[in-house]
Amino acid sequence: MSYEYVKQMSELADRMSINIEAPSHQQLSEIAPNKDMNNDIIKRQDAIREFDSKGALSAGQTTQLIVGAADESDSDILKMMDWQYKNQN
């Protein structure tokens, strides 16, 4: 999905969501081999964060993670969530 489409959606929505799917690049490739963590998830989160910083999304951004799909540990999930909060706000 292009940046422009994400921008247009942000103008219509009060909250946008990204499905993180798995807590690591390797685990994501196991459950969704056609998704790339950097291009399909992180870049889109960056765009949404940018729109949100301009006040476009009154309810902000949410994320989802499929727990147990890639045999991840609780520690894997907590590390990813810590990284998300520190880097993706």
C-alpha positions in Angstrom: 0.0 0.0 0.0 1.4 3.4 -0.9 2.2 6.2 1.4 -0.4 8.3 -0.3 -3.2 5.8 0.4 -2.2 5.6 4.0 -2.3 9.4 4.2 -5.8 9.5 2.6 -7.0 6.9 5.0 -5.7 8.9 7.9 -7.8 11.9 6.8 -11.0 9.7 7.1 -10.2 7.8 10.3 -9.8 8.7 13.9 -7.6 5.7 14.6 -5.4 3.5 12.5 -4.0 0.0 13.2 -1.1 -2.0 12.1 -1.0 -5.8 12.5 2.5 -6.6 13.7 1.7 -10.3 13.5 4.9 -11.5 15.2 7.6 -10.1 17.5 10.6 -10.6 15.2 11.6 -10.5 11.5 12.3 -14.3 11.6 9.0 -15.2 13.3 7.1 -12.9 10.9 8.7 -14.7 7.9 7.5 -18.0 9.3 3.8 -17.1 9.6 3.6 -14.5 6.8 6.4 -15.1 4.2 5.1 -12.4 1.9 5.4 -9.7 4.6 8.6 -7.8 5.4 8.9 -6.3 8.9 10.6 -3.1 7.7 8.6 -2.3 4.6 5.2 -3.7 5.5 5.1 -2.8 9.2 7.7 -0.4 10.4 7.4 2.1 7.5 3.6 2.1 7.8 3.9 2.7 11.5 6.2 5.6 10.8 3.7 7.1 8.4 0.9 6.7 10.8 2.9 8.3 13.6 3.7 11.2 11.3 0.0 11.7 10.6 -0.9 11.3 14.2 1.7 14.0 15.2 -0.2 16.4 13.0 -3.4 15.8 14.9 -5.0 13.8 12.1 -5.8 10.8 14.3 -7.7 11.8 17.4 -7.6 8.3 18.8 -4.1 7.5 17.7 -2.5 4.2 16.5 -3.1 0.7 17.7 -1.2 -2.5 17.0 -2.1 -6.2 17.1 0.1 -9.3 17.5 -0.9 -12.9 16.9 0.2 -14.5 20.1 1.4 -18.1 19.7 1.5 -18.2 15.9 5.3 -18.4 15.7 6.1 -20.2 18.9 7.4 -16.9 20.4 8.1 -16.6 24.1 6.6 -14.0 26.4 10.1 -12.5 26.5 10.1 -12.1 22.7 6.7 -10.3 22.9 7.8 -8.0 25.7 11.0 -7.1 23.9 9.1 -6.2 20.8 6.5 -4.2 22.7 9.3 -2.3 24.6 11.0 -1.5 21.3 7.6 -0.4 19.9 6.9 2.0 22.7 10.4 3.4 22.7 10.8 3.7 18.9 7.3 3.9 17.4 5.7 5.9 20.3 
